[in-house]
Amino acid sequence: MKWSYMDHWRSMSPHGPIDQWESRTSMDRFLKQVAAVGYDAIDTFDFRWYQIMGEYGSVANYQEFVQERGLERIVNTFHAADYDPRVYAPHVPETHANILEDFRVTMDRWSGIELDNIIVMPATLYYDMEPVTEDKIKTTAELWNKVGAITKDAGVKLTCHHEFFCGIQSRAELDTFYAHTDPELVNLFVDTAQHCIASVDPIDFYESYADRVTGFHFKDTRHQDLIGDYRRRPDSEIMADTTEKWFHEMGDEGGLVDFENFMRAVVRHGYEGYLSVEHDKANKLGGDHAESTAIARWYAKNVLEKVAAEEVAR
Amino acid sequence: MIRWGYAINQFNPQFDDFVRRRQHQRALRVISISGFSGVELSSGSGRWEPLGNPTQIAANFGSVAGFGEFVREAGLDAVSSWFWDPWTRFGEDLTHGDDPTDPAKRDGLIAHAEWFAAALAELGGSVLVVRPAPYAGQVPRLDDAAIATLAASWEAVGTAIAAHGIRLGLHFDFLSSLRADDGLERLLAATDPTLVGLALDTAEFAIAGRDAVAAVRAHADRIVHVHLKNAAAIDTDEEYLTSAAEYTVLRAGGARVVPRWFNELATEPLLVDAPGVVAELVRAGYEGWVVVESDFSPHPATSVMLNGWEVQHVLAPIS
């Protein structure tokens, strides 16, 4: 069982909050903290390519920097697209050429290392896609089948991560999307908190598509969206009036995700890839990324790995 | 064998911080998952110091044994040690400190030491770490009579806590009156090594202008406990002699406004050669706890994790 850390991170510096990409020193401190508590690897965002090239010269050089601090490698990259229905939106066919070209460029940029997955939010923000119809979902699925072929040629799996505020987030929308995508080309990346917020049972959903799942974000939440925050303009994720902080590290009190039974399901289905831990925006409301990262790894080691061992023994 | 622990003090910067169960649980889990197997407690008094003394622990965890279970549930093996400042006033028994330079206070000193030692033994610990002498700014220079009184006090304590299986470690800090006139060396020479040991704090030695590796070498036969931490500056102007230095120098940084005297083990400047210290301990055949400290850290979790990386990847392989 191997754990990877999705590299959201903030820390304080003499000039205020920083992320780890500010300097080699800040990256060194970040990676050592992640390695110290027992993560095996990291995930990252591919928009960091510019900083990687500037500071390290190549993606391979950056991965070597990671490895020198005791981590195995970079496992996944998240392609955080800046969706815009005018130029870049999966449900708008006229924008597909732009998206396909973006992925050709991206896969070339990251060809210097071996990645397991490239992760995408497969739809625009919900309000940019609504009304969400079957036709729009089919158009979206057609795009990702083509993108999946591009990434497959590069040796990387395309996998879809459904934020609670994206255009494909309800169980009905999810089922429609996966019915129209090719299992050989389009995979699923289960974020436990995002589905929980959207009132989709992460365990039931995972079990329905286990053979297409290529990764997870183990992340908790204390809130479900019961009033339609997912449609909030201009933003749901950090601007919702109801909820200042949606995401929490697993292992803390008050969480809604049933991680123990989720882990049992993961083991039952024979999943063998890395398990990614995420708690984006952990610093909100006085939180501390370092502490959250340690607490989540403590929970993984002391609770989930034991549950997994029990399940294997059955 | 060296056992690696971490001091809890950095998580509790002010008297009204770090009082809730969740905070204690998270701190212990951060220490555990960062690769440490023990935790050192710090003495304190009153209801806002739940981990400060055996009475408060019992009030919050049902019993000392209950707290031991809480520690083990976090993935730690033991409470390695307890730091006790004998000038602490305990509301629990309405006492006002046990000045070891005052023979009239010795009975209280011994009683409180046994109070901690009994609980520490139950928690799997082995060393009671004490501030052995007043701050330099509070007393005249220690003459031979004062050293003799201190020696008698600490030998009495060492004898009493030995009955609980606990050793005594004198913790030399850079504000100590033992810093002048070879006070530490005189006190060690005046005490029975079987009863009184040294809890060597590497950063305190460095800030006092003493090389930590040389200190290990010089005191190898007396070291019963180690606080391993890096120092960021040296008290070159002897500010330790000023009154209220424990506030104006230790906390506020003195005339130079030093922002932090203590740093993580691999943070520049490296005024403590941590690998050198560990290598010297190994050469000396030291067996016991090395408690990593980062008191006054503004980012406790980060300090533990960075120090955990250093222990796992650099120091433990040496040991």
Boltz contact constraints between the chains, C-beta under 6 A:
constraints:
  - contact:
      token1: [A, 32]
      token2: [B, 306]
      max_distance: 6.0
  - contact:
      token1: [A, 32]
      token2: [B, 309]
      max_distance: 6.0
  - contact:
      token1: [A, 33]
      token2: [B, 305]
      max_distance: 6.0
  - contact:
      token1: [A, 35]
      token2: [B, 309]
      max_distance: 6.0
  - contact:
      token1: [A, 36]
      token2: [B, 34]
      max_distance: 6.0
  - contact:
      token1: [A, 36]
      token2: [B, 305]
      max_distance: 6.0
  - contact:
      token1: [A, 36]
      token2: [B, 308]
      max_distance: 6.0
  - contact:
      token1: [A, 36]
      token2: [B, 309]
      max_distance: 6.0
  - contact:
      token1: [A, 37]
      token2: [B, 33]
      max_distance: 6.0
  - contact:
      token1: [A, 37]
      token2: [B, 34]
      max_distance: 6.0
  - contact:
      token1: [A, 288]
      token2: [B, 301]
      max_distance: 6.0
  - contact:
      token1: [A, 290]
      token2: [B, 301]
      max_distance: 6.0
  - contact:
      token1: [A, 290]
      token2: [B, 302]
      max_distance: 6.0
  - contact:
      token1: [A, 290]
      token2: [B, 305]
      max_distance: 6.0
  - contact:
      token1: [A, 291]
      token2: [B, 301]
      max_distance: 6.0
  - contact:
      token1: [A, 294]
      token2: [B, 30]
      max_distance: 6.0
  - contact:
      token1: [A, 294]
      token2: [B, 33]
      max_distance: 6.0
  - contact:
      token1: [A, 294]
      token2: [B, 301]
      max_distance: 6.0
  - contact:
      token1: [A, 295]
      token2: [B, 26]
      max_distance: 6.0
  - contact:
      token1: [A, 295]
      token2: [B, 29]
      max_distance: 6.0
  - contact:
      token1: [A, 297]
      token2: [B, 33]
      max_distance: 6.0
  - contact:
      token1: [A, 298]
      token2: [B, 29]
      max_distance: 6.0
  - contact:
      token1: [A, 298]
      token2: [B, 33]
      max_distance: 6.0
  - contact:
      token1: [A, 302]
      token2: [B, 75]
      max_distance: 6.0
